[in-house]
Structure formats: structure tokens, C-alpha cells
Amino acid sequence: MTTVNRAAAHRPAEAGGFVPPILSVPAIVGLALLVVPLGALVVRVDWTTLWTDITSPEAVSALTLSLVTGLIATAVCVVLGVPMALAIARSGPRASAVLRAIVTVPLVLPPMVGGVALLFLFGRTGPVGAALDAWWGIRIPFTTAAVVLAQVFVALPFLVLALEGAIRTSGLEYERTAATLGARRWTILWRVTLPLAAPGLVAGVILCFARAIGEFGATALFAGNAPGVTQTMPLAIYTAFNGSGVGRGPAVALALLLLVTAIAVLLLVRAWRPGAQR
Amino acid sequence: MTSPATTEADAATGGTLDAHVVVQRRDGFRLDVAVVASAGEVVAVMGPSGAGKSTLVSAIAGLARLDSGFVRIDGREVASARRHAPAAQRGAVLLGQDARLFPHLTARDNVAFGLRARGVARSNAAREADAWLERVGLGGWGGRRPSELSGGQQQRVALARALATHPRLLLLDEPLTALDAETAGDIRGLLHEQLAAVRATALVVTHDAVDAAALARRLLVVEDGRVVQEGPVQRVLAAPATRFAAAVSGLNRIVGVARDGSWRSTDGALELRAADEHSRVGASVDGVALAALVRPSSVHLEADRGTETVPGEWTAHVVRLEPTPAGVRVHTGDPGVAVDIPADTVAALGLETGARVRLRVDPADVRFVRVTA
């Protein structure tokens, strides 16, 4: 076991592989394209008013709404997505390919289109919307429930695809072993299948949550932009830059807050490694 | 290797197996094998690759369905063409070539897994797991993860995990194949010791006649989905009915007598000792006919320097040299023993027919079996 580490200490000349050195130029340009705009955002932050901007009532209301709806949407995605991932991973090759393609559609679809589609389904004239309204008087569009629904629609594929890949990779052999040791289906699921797929599940949940709190297009069309009810952080930021609602200073502060949250989440994921895999 | 927690397991004895497995594969291959094992009996199954050995154990374990026939464990029918009891409810544990330890669990939690699945409380399961790790020579290793263990250690943990569930039937599918020769020898010894200690009923699939002879009393030779020969291991190996059986029994089998716990040639000039318990038990009665089994590759050959020989050593003359894919097989006379050596050794020693050579075998490489009838 230790010999592996010792061998790694002798760094061979080809440790960097055989990539043509010139390729480092576009690589650095690409990296700059990702990092520099975020730097520009940080530069624009007015540090003297940062605290009051973040704690202004509009900002707090948008932040709270985003976190609450994001968490609920993530929970819904876990409840629905884990069984979906299990079903896809354990279907035959053809069925799983079809199911995976279906799940991928919302991922490649512009979120606006998703918002329109949700509106047509749950709107007052839509098939489901009309029934809900007629039988129970429930109207979903332009409510907080619509925010959650829009977030689930765009975020669910992230969780399903990440987890499904992990389950398929870990294979059936460990489950078979567990079965011959006397474990029943639920025991195998809780103690073998899900723990083995834990890295995929964690990655899926993080991506899902990040996608949910960043959701804009589908929310704008399906849920609207009512402060305190459907105005999440991305909508508040957009509104602020359009010159109404929260001011531009708070908008920059909120954007910074979203950025810091994202980085914190990423660092958390890297720090927590399930099992001994690396 | 004794601890208070294991005495209960020692008192238990494995169940009985009565199976007639018929599996029809889509590619036309048909497995049709009947196998019976009484309580505490170890039965070896040998056969060339593709003979259906793994399908047989999968079907008995509950991982593959039967097309016809039945599997009865302790007289209870767990599988037939219509019935398919889940693997979890059969009491048969499968130990394969790959240890398949759960990578996210420590060695202790791996061993405790089957107990926990049966509802044993966490602390009790952990204590019992530690006792089992002790038994397989890994006391104090309970906190390690599988990735921190060597292949041999992983297989030890896998054996402990299998035995900890007190299986009615243990299915061993080539458990030593993935290990290097030295480790395989250690694990073979451990298997033999533990199978005997828990009086397990076991089916051992192997391609190695040494495993069959060391672990089992009875041997089934399966070829092309059917049983072609069946009987006590030594009888099958002594009188192979098919080409495959002859190939697998490519062991040196030297008949002599038991004396003082070791093997003596009939003229008394040559003495061999064996390291494992099973062999020593076989040699425990003075005067009984005893066969020493040695693999041709396990015999060490060197030039005869004319010095005194110690037990396990003898001098012989070369009868014939025969090239093999791996080197050269040297046939020596009186007793007739075949030795496999690399071709360059032949050149270095200047071997030729009639040359005197000194042969030596380590006790770890020798197995004794009683000669019956």
C-alpha cells in the first residue's frame, strides 16, 4: 500500500503528460473568461453600504424566499429523483436510454420554454389548471407554489442524472453480495446502494439546489415577479437593474451574496468526502 | 484462535444441500447438474471454464433462476421452475474470487453486515465481528477500510463476513484464484481450518486440484454442463475419467505410509512433512497407506552436491526431460516425480537424462491424502 505513495514521490519527466504546451494559452483565456467577470462584480460592491443593502427588507424578503423555495424544491427533487434514478439505472439498456433522454430535455430546453409549458398546463385554461380550479379552487400560477414547481422542473434533471450515473457505475455485484448475506431490499437500498452512490447523490443535490436558487426564466413566466411572494433573488437582481424595486447597490450586494453562497457550497462539497474514495 | 464469542458458532453445524439444477441459457448451453451435500460436508466442483460451475452456485445462491429441477436447503425447497426464494432467505452465502467488501464500510462493519441485516444490535454485531476478524488472523484491523487492506486480507475479511452469518450453506466460487501463490496458500489453510471449525456445509468451485484435495472430501467434475465424474477426491484424481480430470490432477501423487505424523516412502528412505492440519490428521495413524500430493511446480530442483539429505529432501536421477509451454518438465525416478523448472535452469545445471539431482519440497506445498481401497 505504502509503496504506491513512495513511487509517486519519484516524479517522472512526463508527469505533465504529452499535451502541446501552446494549448495552455486558450486554456488560460478560458479560465480568465470565467473568473474576471466575477472579479468585476466584486470590484463594484460598495462595501460601506453592503450590510444595510443585504439587510434591507426587500433584499431579506427575496433572500428568504429564494432559500425557502430552493430548499423545498431540492427536497421535492430528492423524493422524486432518487426513485427515478434507481428506476433508470436498473432498467434494461434500451429503456434506460429512452428515460435518460426524456429526463435530459428540461436540461437543454431554454427555461423560458419550460415556464410557458408549465403555464399552459397549470394555467386557468390549461387541462390541469382548469381541473384544480374547478374542483378545489386552487390556482397555482403566480404563487409561491409556482416558484417551487418551476424550480423543480429545471433542477430535477441535475439530481437524477448525477445519481443515476453513480448508481449504474457501482453496479449490481455489491447488491448481490448483500442479498446473499441476508439483507432485504430496503436494507440493501439504505446500507449498500445509496451509500455507494453517495458522491453522486451529494453532487446531484448541490447542483439541484444551486440550479433551483438561480432559476429565473421559468419562474418569471410561470410565477411572475411579486415581491415577497414570487420575487426570488435572481428576479430581484433583474428588477433592480431595470430601475425599480430594490436599488442597484442592493442588487450588486445580492449578486455577491449568491456568488459567496455558491463558493461556500462548493468548498463544503470538496471538504466532505463520503467513504474512502478519492 | 479461540474466543468466548465463537463457541456457539463452533457448536453449530451446516445444513444439508440437495439440488438438481437445470438452467437453459439462450445461447443453447444447458446446465444439468445434481449435487448433494450432507451436514458439514465440503464438496469440490471442478471443471474447465464455461462448464457452468458459476451458474451452478449462482442458481443455488438465488442469483439465477432455475428452468427445471430444485434446490433444497435443509430439506426446504428454495427454488424450482416455479419457486424462487430471494437470496436473502436461503441461508446460502456466496464467497467469490473477488472479496467484494463494501468499500464504504470498515472491515468490522463489513463482517457485521450480515448480522445487522438479521437484526442483531449494533454493539453485539460489532463485538461478534471483532471476534471473527480475530479468528481469520486480522485482530485489531476492524477499523480499516477495504482499500487499506491487501488482496489476501480482503479475502480473509470476506470469509469472516460469510461465516459470521452462520450460513446453512457456504458457496465458494474460486476463492483463491485472484491471489498470488503464497497468499493463496495462507487462505487455503485458513479456509480448511475454519470450514472444519464451524463444520460448514460447503460447495467449493475450483480449478486447482490442490484446493479440492485440501478442502473437500468429495469431488464433482463438471464438463459442458454435466457431471462427468463424482466421488471421493483422491479416487477421482487417481483415476481421472476424462481428459480434463487428468489434466487437473496433474499432481505428483506419491504413495507411501504414515509414520510419526509424516509421510514415508515404502522403503522408508524418504520423509515428507506437511504444514496443514488436514494433512497431519491424515498422517496421524502409523502404517496407513498415505499419498503425498505435490504440484510439479512446487518441487525445487538443484544440482546434487552429495551432502546429507534432511526430511523433505531427496536425490534422484533424471529419467526424461519434456518441454512445456512454461519451461521444462523434468521426470525423475524412484519415486517418480515430475518437476517443472524454467528452461534457463536446465541450461545452468546442465541437466540431461541420467543426471543426479537433489529435490526438495516445502511442507507448505505438500498435502497428504489417505489411500482408500
Interface residues (C-beta under 8 A of the other chain):
Chain A: M1 E173 Y174 R176 T177 A178 A179 T180 L181 G182 A183 R184 T187 R191 V192 P195 L196 A198 P274 G275 A276 Q277
Chain B: A61 G62 L63 P86 A87 A88 Q89 R90 G91 A92 V93 L94 D98 R100 F102 P103 H104 L105 F113 G114 R116 A117 R118 R145 S147 E148 S150 R161 A162 T165 L171
